[in-house]
Amino acid sequence: MSTINPEEISIHKKRIESFSLGLPWLLKTDDLRLGASYYNPRVAETLAILERSGLALKPLGEVTEKIFIPPRFKRIYVDKEHGVPFLQGSHVVHFDPADIKYLSRAAHKNMEKWVIHAGWVLVTCSGTIGRITISLPRWDGWAASQHILRIIPKSDGLCPAGYIYAYLSSELGQAQLTSRIYGAVVDEIREVQASGVLIPVPHTAKQKEEVAAINQSAIAAMIKKKRQQN
């Protein structure tokens, strides 16, 4: 009789990742989470790498102006000349979305709740988690779905938009974001989870120069990638 390796099981030729977890790991969490992604060894490895880096680490919520998701609302669409462009989660990866709809200005009295501005970092937070972009100048004043989390960088330049975008797009950022996913049917991530992601914060003059260089390179790379996709 053949034996089945519990560490690697294939169903319909799809590989299922599995790992074992000791009880102390469960008990040390504040909310006793049972979601497997929260305890993925990749997350522990990520945190160990960050700790070994010697860089100062802070929660994302402490180095940004604000992280928020607007409330759900009933959408009323109108013709282009009567509405505000409405960005949805699927548009985040596009430079010039082709299927934009327009929200009625008259029907949505508190439109400012959903309006985004240039330079904000946008993260898909429902369904497909962790698609990231920077709000472009041409998107300034557009409305955006509640399925997109907004990160507003501080004006001090310590952790600018391009740096946050690059970090959250990296394996170190993605591992932390995906470990915080919750939801039995639809994957979700809320402001409190995103705010807890640890990010290296520059302190020396050299580190600040490096962050500034990453910021510029990340913005240029993002725009180039989006143009190629369109």
C-alpha positions as CSV (number, residue, x, y, z in Angstrom):
1,M,0.0,0.0,0.0
2,S,1.4,3.4,-1.0
3,T,1.7,6.1,1.7
4,I,0.5,9.7,1.3
5,N,2.8,12.5,2.2
6,P,0.7,14.9,4.4
7,E,3.0,17.8,3.5
8,E,2.2,17.6,-0.2
9,I,-1.2,16.5,-1.3
10,S,-2.4,17.0,-4.9
11,I,-6.1,17.3,-5.8
12,H,-6.8,17.7,-9.5
13,K,-3.1,18.4,-10.0
14,K,-3.3,21.4,-7.7
15,R,-0.8,21.5,-4.9
16,I,-2.1,22.2,-1.4
17,E,0.3,23.8,1.0
18,S,0.2,22.5,4.6
19,F,2.2,23.0,7.8
20,S,2.0,22.1,11.4
21,L,1.5,24.6,14.2
22,G,2.2,24.3,17.9
23,L,-0.4,25.4,20.5
24,P,1.8,28.2,21.9
25,W,1.5,30.0,18.5
26,L,-2.3,30.0,18.8
27,L,-2.4,31.1,22.4
28,K,0.0,34.1,21.9
29,T,-2.4,35.9,19.5
30,D,-4.8,38.4,21.0
31,D,-7.8,37.2,19.1
32,L,-7.1,33.5,19.0
33,R,-7.3,33.4,15.2
34,L,-7.7,30.1,13.5
35,G,-7.1,31.1,9.9
36,A,-4.2,29.2,8.4
37,S,-2.8,32.1,6.4
38,Y,-2.2,34.0,9.7
39,Y,0.3,31.4,10.8
40,N,1.9,30.7,7.5
41,P,5.7,30.0,8.1
42,R,6.4,32.5,5.3
43,V,5.0,35.3,7.6
44,A,7.3,34.2,10.4
45,E,10.2,34.2,8.0
46,T,9.3,37.7,6.8
47,L,9.2,39.1,10.3
48,A,12.5,37.4,11.1
49,I,14.1,39.0,8.0
50,L,12.8,42.4,9.0
51,E,14.2,42.0,12.6
52,R,17.6,40.9,11.3
53,S,17.8,43.9,9.0
54,G,18.6,46.2,11.9
55,L,16.2,48.8,10.4
56,A,13.7,50.6,12.6
57,L,10.3,49.0,12.1
58,K,6.9,50.7,12.7
59,P,3.3,49.8,12.0
60,L,2.1,51.3,8.8
61,G,-0.6,53.2,10.7
62,E,1.9,55.2,12.6
63,V,3.9,56.5,9.6
64,T,0.9,57.5,7.5
65,E,-1.7,60.3,7.8
66,K,-4.7,58.0,7.5
67,I,-5.7,54.5,6.4
68,F,-9.4,54.1,5.7
69,I,-12.2,52.3,3.8
70,P,-15.3,54.3,2.9
71,P,-18.8,52.8,3.8
72,R,-20.8,50.7,1.4
73,F,-23.4,52.6,-0.6
74,K,-26.0,52.1,-3.4
75,R,-24.6,53.3,-6.7
76,I,-26.5,55.4,-9.1
77,Y,-24.9,55.6,-12.5
78,V,-25.4,58.3,-15.1
79,D,-24.0,59.5,-18.3
80,K,-20.4,60.9,-18.3
81,E,-21.4,64.5,-18.5
82,H,-23.5,64.2,-15.4
83,G,-21.3,62.1,-13.2
84,V,-18.0,61.5,-11.4
85,P,-15.7,58.8,-12.7
86,F,-15.9,55.7,-10.5
87,L,-12.8,53.5,-9.9
88,Q,-13.4,49.9,-9.0
89,G,-11.1,47.2,-7.7
90,S,-10.4,45.7,-11.1
91,H,-9.2,49.1,-12.4
92,V,-6.3,49.4,-9.9
93,V,-3.9,47.6,-12.2
94,H,-4.8,49.8,-15.2
95,F,-3.3,53.1,-16.3
96,D,-6.3,54.2,-18.3
97,P,-9.4,52.0,-17.4
98,A,-11.6,51.5,-20.4
99,D,-14.9,50.6,-18.8
100,I,-15.3,53.5,-16.3
101,K,-18.8,54.2,-15.0
102,Y,-20.0,57.5,-13.6
103,L,-21.7,58.2,-10.3
104,S,-24.5,60.6,-10.1
105,R,-23.6,63.9,-8.4
106,A,-27.2,64.6,-7.6
107,A,-27.9,61.2,-6.1
108,H,-24.8,61.0,-3.9
109,K,-24.8,64.0,-1.6
110,N,-21.8,63.0,0.4
111,M,-19.5,62.1,-2.5
112,E,-16.4,63.2,-0.6
113,K,-16.5,60.0,1.4
114,W,-15.5,58.1,-1.7
115,V,-13.4,60.6,-3.5
116,I,-9.7,59.8,-3.9
117,H,-6.8,62.2,-4.5
118,A,-3.5,62.0,-6.4
119,G,-0.6,60.5,-4.4
120,W,-2.7,58.2,-2.2
121,V,-1.8,54.5,-2.1
122,L,-4.7,52.3,-3.1
123,V,-5.0,48.6,-2.1
124,T,-7.7,46.2,-3.1
125,C,-9.2,44.9,0.2
126,S,-12.1,42.6,-0.8
127,G,-12.1,39.5,-3.0
128,T,-8.6,39.8,-4.6
129,I,-6.5,41.2,-1.8
130,G,-3.3,43.2,-2.2
131,R,-3.4,44.7,-5.6
132,I,-1.7,48.0,-5.1
133,T,-1.3,51.3,-7.0
134,I,-0.7,55.0,-6.5
135,S,-3.6,57.3,-7.4
136,L,-2.6,59.1,-10.5
137,P,-2.9,62.9,-11.0
138,R,-5.6,62.2,-13.6
139,W,-7.6,60.3,-11.0
140,D,-7.6,63.2,-8.6
141,G,-11.3,63.9,-7.6
142,W,-12.6,60.6,-8.9
143,A,-14.7,58.4,-6.7
144,A,-13.6,54.8,-5.8
145,S,-15.2,51.7,-4.5
146,Q,-15.4,50.6,-0.9
147,H,-13.4,47.5,-2.0
148,I,-10.4,49.8,-2.3
149,L,-8.5,50.7,0.9
150,R,-6.9,54.2,1.0
151,I,-3.5,55.0,2.5
152,I,-2.7,58.7,2.8
153,P,1.1,59.3,3.2
154,K,2.3,61.9,5.6
155,S,3.7,65.1,4.1
156,D,7.0,64.8,6.0
157,G,8.4,62.5,3.2
158,L,9.6,59.9,5.6
159,C,7.5,57.2,4.0
160,P,6.3,58.6,0.6
161,A,3.8,57.0,-1.6
162,G,6.2,55.3,-4.0
163,Y,8.1,53.7,-1.1
164,I,4.9,52.4,0.5
165,Y,3.8,51.1,-2.8
166,A,7.1,49.3,-3.5
167,Y,7.2,47.8,0.0
168,L,3.6,46.6,0.1
169,S,4.1,45.1,-3.4
170,S,7.2,43.2,-2.3
171,E,7.2,39.7,-0.7
172,L,7.8,41.3,2.7
173,G,4.7,43.4,2.4
174,Q,2.5,40.9,0.6
175,A,3.2,38.2,3.2
176,Q,2.0,40.5,6.0
177,L,-1.1,41.7,4.1
178,T,-2.3,38.2,3.1
179,S,-1.7,36.9,6.6
180,R,-4.4,39.3,7.8
181,I,-7.1,38.2,5.5
182,Y,-10.4,37.1,7.1
183,G,-13.8,36.0,5.8
184,A,-15.5,32.7,5.3
185,V,-16.8,33.3,1.7
186,V,-15.2,36.5,0.4
187,D,-11.6,37.4,1.5
188,E,-11.5,40.8,3.3
189,I,-8.9,43.0,5.0
190,R,-9.8,46.0,7.1
191,E,-8.1,49.2,8.1
192,V,-6.9,47.8,11.4
193,Q,-5.2,44.8,9.7
194,A,-3.5,47.0,7.1
195,S,-2.4,49.5,9.8
196,G,-0.5,46.7,11.6
197,V,1.8,45.9,8.7
198,L,5.4,46.5,9.8
199,I,7.4,48.8,7.5
200,P,11.1,49.8,7.8
201,V,11.4,53.5,8.6
202,P,14.5,55.5,7.6
203,H,16.4,57.4,10.3
204,T,19.9,58.1,9.0
205,A,20.6,60.6,6.1
206,K,21.7,57.7,3.9
207,Q,18.6,55.7,4.6
208,K,16.4,58.7,3.8
209,E,18.3,59.1,0.5
210,E,17.7,55.4,-0.3
211,V,13.9,55.8,0.5
212,A,13.7,58.8,-1.8
213,A,15.4,56.9,-4.6
214,I,13.0,53.9,-4.1
215,N,10.1,56.3,-4.2
216,Q,11.1,57.8,-7.5
217,S,12.0,54.4,-9.1
218,A,8.7,52.8,-7.9
219,I,6.5,55.5,-9.3
220,A,8.3,55.4,-12.6
221,A,8.1,51.6,-12.8
222,M,4.4,51.6,-11.9
223,I,3.5,54.1,-14.6
224,K,5.6,52.2,-17.2
225,K,4.0,48.9,-16.2
226,K,0.5,50.3,-16.4
227,R,1.1,51.9,-19.8
228,Q,2.4,48.5,-21.1
229,Q,-0.7,46.8,-19.9
230,N,-3.0,49.3,-21.6
